[in-house]
Amino acid sequence: MDCNAFLAFPADTGGRDDDEGDAWRAHLAACRACEDHVLAERVRERGRDPAGFPCVHLAFHATHVCANHADPMECPDATVVCAPRFREWGLPIRDAEGVAATYVVIRYCPWCAAAVPSSLRTDWHTELAQLGFRNPLAAWDDLPEAYKTDAWWRERSIHGADAAEPAQ
């Protein structure tokens, strides 16, 4: 099966138990462009635009939806987390129950090696220290609202211009 034939079939063809389903799955496994197409379609089905992410792989994994866990850090099936406030992407580190208290910050997509925008965590702490917040997490309720989200850096063209990042 070539790419044109692959794209002519509906996405649910992969679930079929026949020769066409086998051919569709074999092409999907062998063709990076068609795999990326399918991932992008799944992201769109989740109501998100894959173009707002560093790559389609991070878009797919970061938009994972779980009926049992609203927070990806609590979902054992979530493979990537995004911290928009810091413009960070990471791989969760899970305990025995599958809950992640932290994550390893990544600089490149683990699937395609696309560069991820650099973290702004240090900038966040620096700016808040300049505003008099030495321990921002302890003073969370008193922080300016923009610093509780990604609004603080999105408002600045210096950080926002190079940021392919999902709006939360």
C-alpha positions in Angstrom: 0.0 0.0 0.0 1.3 3.4 -0.9 0.6 6.7 1.0 -2.2 7.8 -1.3 -4.0 4.4 -0.8 -3.4 4.6 3.0 -4.8 8.1 3.2 -7.9 7.1 1.1 -8.9 4.7 3.9 -10.8 5.9 7.0 -8.7 5.9 10.2 -10.7 3.1 11.7 -9.4 0.8 8.9 -6.6 -0.2 11.3 -9.1 -1.9 13.5 -10.3 -4.2 10.7 -9.4 -7.9 10.7 -9.0 -8.3 6.9 -6.3 -7.9 4.2 -7.0 -4.2 3.9 -6.6 -3.7 7.6 -3.4 -5.7 7.6 -2.1 -3.6 4.7 -3.1 -0.4 6.4 -1.4 -1.3 9.7 1.8 -2.5 7.8 2.0 0.8 6.0 1.4 2.8 9.2 4.3 0.9 10.9 6.6 1.5 7.9 5.8 5.1 6.9 6.7 8.0 9.2 4.7 10.6 7.2 1.5 8.6 7.4 2.1 7.8 11.1 2.5 11.5 11.8 -0.7 12.2 9.8 -2.6 9.7 11.9 -1.2 11.3 15.1 -2.2 14.8 14.0 -5.7 13.6 13.2 -6.0 12.2 16.7 -4.8 15.4 18.2 -7.4 17.3 16.2 -10.1 14.8 17.3 -9.1 15.9 20.9 -9.9 19.5 20.0 -6.3 20.7 19.7 -4.2 22.0 16.9 -1.0 20.0 16.4 0.7 23.0 14.9 0.7 24.6 18.4 3.2 22.0 19.7 6.9 21.4 19.0 6.0 18.3 17.1 3.1 16.0 16.4 4.5 13.3 18.8 4.5 15.7 21.8 1.1 17.0 20.7 -0.3 13.4 20.7 1.2 12.4 24.0 0.5 15.8 25.8 -3.2 15.7 24.8 -3.7 12.2 26.2 -7.1 12.2 27.9 -7.9 9.9 30.8 -11.4 9.3 32.2 -10.0 8.6 35.6 -7.3 11.2 36.0 -7.7 14.9 35.2 -4.0 15.6 36.1 -1.5 13.9 33.8 0.9 13.6 36.7 -1.6 11.3 38.4 -2.3 9.2 35.3 0.0 6.2 34.8 -0.7 6.2 31.1 0.5 9.8 30.5 3.9 9.6 29.0 4.6 13.3 28.6 3.7 16.3 30.8 3.7 20.0 30.0 4.1 22.8 32.5 3.0 25.8 30.6 3.9 28.2 33.4 7.6 27.3 32.9 7.3 26.4 29.2 8.6 23.0 30.2 8.1 19.5 28.7 9.0 16.4 30.7 8.8 12.7 31.2 7.0 11.9 34.5 8.8 10.0 37.2 6.3 7.7 38.8 6.1 6.0 42.2 4.8 2.5 42.8 1.2 3.7 42.5 1.9 5.3 39.2 1.7 8.9 40.5 4.4 11.4 39.5 5.6 14.0 41.9 8.1 15.3 39.4 9.4 15.0 35.9 12.6 15.0 33.9 12.7 18.1 31.7 13.3 17.2 28.1 15.0 19.4 25.4 14.1 17.2 22.5 11.2 15.0 21.6 12.0 11.4 22.5 10.2 10.1 19.3 11.5 12.5 16.6 14.2 14.6 18.2 12.4 17.9 17.5 13.8 20.7 19.7 11.6 21.7 22.5 11.5 25.4 23.5 13.9 26.1 26.4 12.5 26.2 30.0 11.7 29.5 31.5 11.7 28.3 35.1 14.8 30.3 36.1 13.3 33.4 34.5 10.0 32.9 36.4 11.9 32.7 39.8 14.1 35.7 38.9 11.2 37.9 37.9 9.3 37.0 41.0 12.3 37.6 43.2 12.6 41.0 41.7 9.0 41.6 42.7 9.9 40.6 46.2 8.8 37.0 46.2 11.8 35.0 47.5 9.7 31.8 47.8 7.0 32.1 45.2 5.3 28.7 46.0 4.9 29.6 49.6 3.4 32.9 48.6 1.2 31.4 45.8 -2.0 33.2 46.8 -0.2 36.6 46.7 1.5 36.2 43.3 0.3 38.3 40.4 -2.2 36.2 38.4 -0.1 36.2 35.3 2.7 34.2 37.1 0.3 31.4 38.0 -0.1 30.6 34.3 1.9 31.0 31.1 0.6 34.5 30.7 3.7 36.1 32.2 5.9 34.9 29.4 3.4 34.8 26.6 3.0 38.6 27.0 6.7 39.1 26.2 7.7 38.8 22.5 11.2 37.8 23.5 9.9 34.6 25.0 6.7 34.2 23.0 8.1 34.5 19.5 10.0 31.2 19.6 7.4 29.3 21.6 5.5 26.5 19.9 3.5 25.7 22.9 0.0 24.4 23.7 -2.3 27.0 25.3 -3.8 25.4 28.4 
